[in-house]
Amino acid sequence: MKSLINSTLKESEVRRERTPSDIQNNFDISDINSDLKDIIEQSKAKIFVVGTGGAGNNTVSRLMEIGIEGADTISVNTDAQDLFYSNSHQKILIGKGTCGGLGAGGIPEIGEESAEESEEQIKERLEGADMVFVTCGLGGGTGTGSAPVIAKLAKKIGALTIAVATMPFSAEGLRRRENAEKGLEKLQNNADTVIVVPNDKLLEVAPNLPINKAFMVTDELLGRAVKGITELITKPGLVSLDFADIRSIMQGSGMAMIGMGESESGDRAIESVHEALNSPLLDLDISNAKGALINISGSSDMTLHEAEKIVQIVADELDPDANIIWGTQIQEDLQNIIRTTIVVAGVKSPHIYGAPAEREYLEEESKDSVHESALEEFIDGVF
């Protein structure tokens, strides 16, 4: 068996040195390859990332900075100036008649009316979409009001629709919190899945984080969530997924939460998945979740055995009937690091809806240092 492994490794080095032209010199396959390329292009999932409102625009701009393969980005806003400074493939100024490019003034009803006014324009841009991400910060006017409308339009054209949204910091006030809860309910009624990031969980770990940097962290979190799911489909990996795999987890799943962890220790696979499962952002009972989507990233030294260990640990936390889909990504910049991102779908979180006493208890529990370490490292990494 060892000789078989050694000979395979030697052969892999030879294969790596061969170029496509070397292969084509031996076989006349140019016509076949051309046909295959056409088929691949036609069968690719058409993916859009729509960032609406200030927070949504910031997330899309961040995605443009770090790069996202296989998706088109669209910034949507009622504020012409904010939209001008956003960075995306396409831009839509909604509600020209409703608010004249001056913004929604923190009133979700105006954001909703603006999106409804611009429905035809939005539908035109999303034409042919297979999957649409709608990202926003809940609590304000434009994002809270327009995101459910955009999600509804995306579903109407047959796209798998995933909303990725933040709940406001407590410091932003009761009004924004109430706006956010109403907006979240509407999002859940119109999207297949809503991935929720409670901003207050960041401050539990880093209470002295300046507010501008706290918002930068949330932009990064939302961006990584969208990029991670998208590139499981659009980029090849040790274990690759297709659009149907993602749909099996995300279609009609309701609320989802996300956990992230990474490690470069000797037990990096085990440590990274434990950090992800114990992340303050995923501080809830996942045993009754409908399913989980696991993205495992590492450099070329990551082994299939390490990936399988991560999946098994997650599986042990879930109901035996839960649907688990996983894939891997090779990122050479991670060097010796393994990064695990888990999206747990079909859950209910007391940090979003629930009695204050229950929230207080869980918040106290989450201050355990083991739970904090993953997010602390993530925050350090952003800066």
N, C-alpha and C positions, 0 to 999 in steps of 0.2 A: 504493500500500500504506500509506503514511504517513497519507493522509487517512482510510483505513478505520480505522486504529488510533485516530486522534484522535477520530473520530466515535463509535467504540465506547466510549472513555473518557468522553466527554461523556454518552452515554446511560447509562453505569453510574452516574453521579452522580444522574441523574434517577430511575433505578430505586431507588437507595438511599433517596431521599427519599419514595418511595411506600410507604404502609403496607398491610398486608393488608386493612384495611377499604376502602381506595381500590380495590383490585382486586375485592373482593367486591361493590362498588357497581355495577361494570360487568357482572359475571356472577353468576348465582345458583349458586354452587358450594359452599354451606355443607354440603349433604348429602354431596357427594362428598368434601369435606375431612374430614368426620366419619368416613366409611368408611375413608379413607386413614389417618387417625390410629389407628383400631382395628387396621388391618392392620400398621402400623408397630410398634405396641405388641406385637402378637402375635409378630412376626417378630424382635424384638430378642433378641440373645443374652443369656441369663441367666448372669451372672458373679458368682462369689463369691471373696473373698480371705480365706483362713483363716490367721491367725497363731497358731502353736502354741508354747507355752513362753515364757520371758521375752523372748527376742530377737524371736520372732514377734509377740508382743503389742506390743512397742515399735514394730515396723514398721507394724502396723495402726494404732496410735495416731497415728503420724506421718502416715500416709495420711489419717486423719480430719482432721488439722490442715491439711494442704495441699489437701485435697479430691481426690476421685476420682469421676469422672462415670460412671454406668452400672454400678456394682458395689456389692454388699452386702459388708460386712466382718463377720467372725466371729472373736472371740478365744477360744482354747482353752487351758486350763491345768489342772494338777493342784493348783496353789497358789491357794487361795481369795482370799488377800489380794492377790496380784499381779493376779489376774483382776478383783477389785473396782476397782482403780485403773486398769485398762486402758480405752481408749476405742474402742468399736466399735458397729456396729449390733446385733449379737447376741453373747452370751457362752455358753460351755459349760464347766462344771466337770466334767472327766472323772475317772473312777476314784474316785468317792466311797467305794466299798467297799474299793478297793485301798490308797488312801493318805489317805482322810478329809480332803481339802482341804489337806493339809500339804506337798504337793510330792512330787517323785520322788527327792529326795536325790541328784541327779546320776547316777542309775542308769537307763540307757536301757531296761532290761528292765521296770522299773516304769512308765515312760512308755508303753511298748508295751502292757502289761497294762491300764493305765488306759484307753487308747484302745479296746482290744478290749472292755472292760467297757461302754463307752459307745457302742458301734457304732450301735445303733438310734437314739440321740439325734442322732448326727452325720449319719447317712443321712437322717433326717427333715429336718434343716436344709438339706441339700444337694439335696433333691428337685427335679427338673426342671432342674438346672444344665447349661449348655452348656460352660462353662469354669470351672475351679477352680484358683486359685493357692494353693499351700501354702507358706507362708514360715516359716522357722525359723533358729535358729543351731544348727549341729551341734556336738556335743561334750558337752552336758549330758544331763539325764535326760528331761525332758518332750518337748522339741522333737525330739531325736534318736530317741526311742522312738516317739512318736505320729505324727510326720509321714509315715512310710511307710504306716502304717495308714490315715490320712486319705486319702492319695493313692490307695491301693488301693480304698477305698470310693468315691471320686470316679470312678475309672475304671469301676468296676462299674456305676454308674448311667449310664454312657455319656458322661461329661464329658471334654473335653480337659483334661488335668491337667498343670500346670506348677509344679514346685517351684522356689523361689528360696531358696537357703541359703548361709550363710557357713561357711567353715572357720575354726577357732579360731586366735587368735594363738598363736605359739610360747610366749609367756610364760604361757599358761594351762596348760601342762604336757603331758607325754606321754600321760597317761591320757585327757585330753579329745581329744587328737589321734587316738588309737586309736579312741575312741568315735565320733568324727566320721567316720573312714574307713569304719567298719562301717555307720554310719547312712547315709552317702552311697551305699554299695553297695545297701542296701535301698531307698533312695529311687529309684535308677536302675531297679531291678527293678519298681517300682510306679507311677512317673510317666511321662508321655510324654517330658518334657524336664526336666532339672534345670539351672537356671542357678546357677552356683557363683561366689561371691565369696570369694577367699582373703584373709582379714584381714591376713595378714603383708605383703601388697603395699602396704597403706596405710602401714605403718611403715617400709618401705624409702624412701618418699618423705618422710615426716615422722616421723623416729625419736624426736623429743622430744614428740610429741603425747601429752598425758595420756590415760590409759586410758579415762576416762569420756567424753572427747571422741572418742576413736577409735571407741567403740561408737556414739556419736551419728552419726558419719560412715557407719558401716555401716547403721544404720537408714535414713539418707537414701538411700543407694545402693539398698538393696532396695526402698524405697518408690518411688523414681523408676523403677526397672525395671518394677515392677508397673503403676504409673500410666501409663507410656509405652506399654506393650503394650495395656493396656485401652482407653485413650482413642484409640488408632488406630482402634478399632472403633466406639466410642460417641460420638465427637465428629467433626463435619464438618471437613474440611481441604481444602487445594488439591488433594491427592490422597488420597482416603479408601480405607480397607480395610474388608472385612467379615470375619465370623467364619471363613468358608471360607478366606480368604487366610491368616489366622494359623494355622489348622489345618494347611494345606499345608506350613508350615515346621516347626511344633512337634510334630506327631503322630509319636511313635516316634523322636524325634531323639537320645535319650540325653543326653549332657552338652552344655551350652552355656556360653559365657562372654560377658561384656558389656564394651563399651568406650564411654566418653563423652568428648566434646570440644566446645568452643565457642569462637567467635571473633567479634570485632567489627571486625576489620581490613578493609582494602580487598579482600583475598582471603579473606574470612571463610568462604566455603563450603569452599574447599580446605583452609584451616587447621583448621577444625573437624573435618573428616573425617580428616585426618592425625593430629590429637590423639586422636581416638577409636580409630583403628587402632593407634596407638603407646602407648595407655594401658597402664600397668603391670598393670591388671586383665585386659588382653587380650594378655598377653605370650607369644604362642605362634604357631606356624605355622598359618595358617588356610586354606592353599591346598587342603587336602583336605576342608574342611568341607562338610557336606551342603547347607547353605543359610544365608541371612542375612536378618534382619528389621531394617530401617533406619527409624528414626523421626527425621524432620527437623523441628525446631521453629524458629520465628522470628516476628517481628512482620509486619504486613501489607505491609512493604516487601520481604519475601523473594520472589524470583522463581522461576518454574518452571525457568529455566535453571540457577540456583544449585543447586536440588534435584537436577536431572539430573546435574550435574557430580559431586555427592557420590556418587550411585548408581554412576556410571561408575567412579570411583576405587575403590570397594569391589569392584565386579565384576572389575576388573583384578587384584585380589588373590586372587580365588577361582577354583576350577575352572570351566571354561566350562559344565559341566553343572550347577553349583550353582543351587539355586532361590533367587532374590532377590525379596523382597517389600518394598516401601517405601511410606511414607505421610508426609504432612506435617501439622503442627499449627500453627495461628496462635495465638500467645501475645503479646499486646500488651505485657506487662511485660518481654519480652526486648528491646524497642526495636530497637537496631541489631545485636543478637546473633543468630547462627545457632548452634543447638545440635544436635549429631548424636549419636544413641544407636544403637549397633549390637549386636544380639544374634546371635552366630555359633553356629549349632547343628550338632550332630554332630561334635564335636571331642574330642581327648584332650589334657589338659594335664599336663605334668610337675610343675606346682606342686601338683597334687592327688594324682596317683599318679606315681611315678617314682623313679629312683635318686637318692640324695642328691647325688652328684657332678654329675649333670645339673641338678638343681635349683639347686645352688650356682652353676654356670656361668651359667644363665639369670638368676639373681638378680643376679649381677655385671653382666651385660649390661644389665639393666633400669635400672641406675643412671645411664644416659646421660641428660643433662639434657633432651633433647627428649622422651624417654619420660616424664619426671617432671612436666613442666609442666602437662599436662592435669589430673592428679590433684591437684597442688598447688593449682591454681585452684579445683577443686571443693571441696577441704577448706576453703580460705579462704571460699568462698561459703556453706558450712554455718554458719559462725560470723560 
